[in-house]
């Protein structure tokens, strides 16, 4: 009976060592994938900052080059947003009155 218990403990220790080895082998590719993903995300963020900076520079150039057209575009965009907001507010109030 006691030798059976010793064999079970020995088998469990061997299985644990084997599982530990398998986990350590699987950890290497997972770490590689995570590191690659991290580098790609960092590159994408850096590209986003560069693109945003370029957009700001282009907008600044356009505003300096065509100031009155910029004022007109801002006025038109503001009016469109105001009309949309007013329409949505009116629609929302009308729907709440019906309920």
Backbone torsions as a table, in degrees:
resi	resn	phi	psi	omega
1	UNK	NA	-43.6	-178.2
2	UNK	-68.9	-35.7	179.0
3	UNK	-69.1	-32.1	176.3
4	UNK	-65.0	-41.5	178.4
5	UNK	-65.4	-39.2	179.0
6	UNK	-65.9	-40.9	177.6
7	UNK	-63.2	-41.2	178.6
8	UNK	-62.6	-42.4	179.3
9	UNK	-65.9	-42.5	179.2
10	UNK	-63.9	-44.3	177.8
11	UNK	-62.7	-40.1	179.0
12	UNK	-65.3	-39.4	178.7
13	UNK	-65.6	-40.8	178.2
14	UNK	-65.4	-44.0	178.0
15	UNK	-62.3	-40.1	179.2
16	UNK	-64.9	-41.9	178.3
17	UNK	-64.1	-41.1	179.4
18	UNK	-65.2	-44.5	179.2
19	UNK	-63.8	-39.8	177.9
20	UNK	-62.0	-41.6	178.3
21	UNK	-64.6	-42.8	179.8
22	UNK	-64.5	-40.5	178.9
23	UNK	-64.9	-41.4	179.6
24	UNK	-66.4	-33.2	176.0
25	UNK	-68.8	-37.1	-179.3
26	UNK	-75.6	-23.0	-177.4
27	UNK	-68.9	-34.1	-177.0
28	UNK	-61.8	-52.1	178.8
29	UNK	-64.8	-33.5	178.6
30	UNK	-64.9	-44.1	177.2
31	UNK	-61.5	-39.2	178.4
32	UNK	-62.9	-44.7	180.0
33	UNK	-63.7	-42.7	179.4
34	UNK	-64.4	-40.8	179.4
35	UNK	-65.9	-41.2	176.9
36	UNK	-62.8	-43.4	178.6
37	UNK	-62.2	-39.4	178.9
38	UNK	-64.3	-44.2	179.1
39	UNK	-64.3	-41.7	178.8
40	UNK	-63.6	-40.8	178.8
41	UNK	-64.5	-41.2	178.5
42	UNK	-63.7	-40.6	178.0
43	UNK	-64.7	-40.6	179.6
44	UNK	-65.0	-40.0	178.1
45	UNK	-64.5	-43.0	179.7
46	UNK	-63.2	-41.8	177.2
47	UNK	-63.6	-37.7	178.2
48	UNK	-63.3	-42.2	178.0
49	UNK	-64.2	-41.3	179.4
50	UNK	-64.7	-43.3	179.4
51	UNK	-64.0	-40.5	178.7
52	UNK	-65.4	-40.8	178.7
53	UNK	-63.9	-42.2	177.4
54	UNK	-61.9	-40.9	179.7
55	UNK	-63.6	-42.1	178.5
56	UNK	-64.1	-43.0	179.1
57	UNK	-63.6	-42.7	178.7
58	UNK	-63.9	-41.1	179.1
59	UNK	-65.1	-42.1	178.2
60	UNK	-62.0	-42.8	178.2
61	UNK	-62.1	-45.1	-179.4
62	UNK	-62.2	-43.4	-179.3
63	UNK	-64.2	-41.3	179.1
64	UNK	-69.0	-35.5	-177.3
65	UNK	-76.8	-39.7	-176.9
66	UNK	-128.3	74.4	-174.6
67	UNK	-66.5	-40.0	-177.8
68	UNK	-72.0	-34.7	176.1
69	UNK	-67.3	-34.6	177.8
70	UNK	-65.7	-41.6	177.7
71	UNK	-63.4	-43.7	178.7
72	UNK	-62.8	-42.3	179.0
73	UNK	-64.2	-42.5	179.3
74	UNK	-64.7	-40.0	178.6
75	UNK	-64.4	-45.4	179.5
76	UNK	-64.1	-42.7	179.4
77	UNK	-65.8	-41.6	178.1
78	UNK	-63.7	-40.6	178.6
79	UNK	-65.0	-41.8	179.7
80	UNK	-63.6	-42.1	178.9
81	UNK	-66.7	-39.0	178.4
82	UNK	-63.7	-43.7	178.8
83	UNK	-63.9	-43.0	179.2
84	UNK	-62.9	-44.9	179.4
85	UNK	-63.1	-41.2	178.5
86	UNK	-64.5	-41.5	179.1
87	UNK	-64.4	-44.1	179.7
88	UNK	-65.3	-39.1	178.8
89	UNK	-65.2	-45.3	178.9
90	UNK	-62.0	-43.1	179.8
91	UNK	-64.1	-41.7	-179.8
92	UNK	-64.8	-42.5	179.0
93	UNK	-65.0	-40.4	-179.4
94	UNK	-65.3	-38.2	179.7
95	UNK	-70.3	-35.5	-179.8
96	UNK	-71.5	-30.1	177.4
97	UNK	-70.0	-31.9	-178.7
98	UNK	-73.5	-25.3	-176.8
99	UNK	-75.8	NA	NA
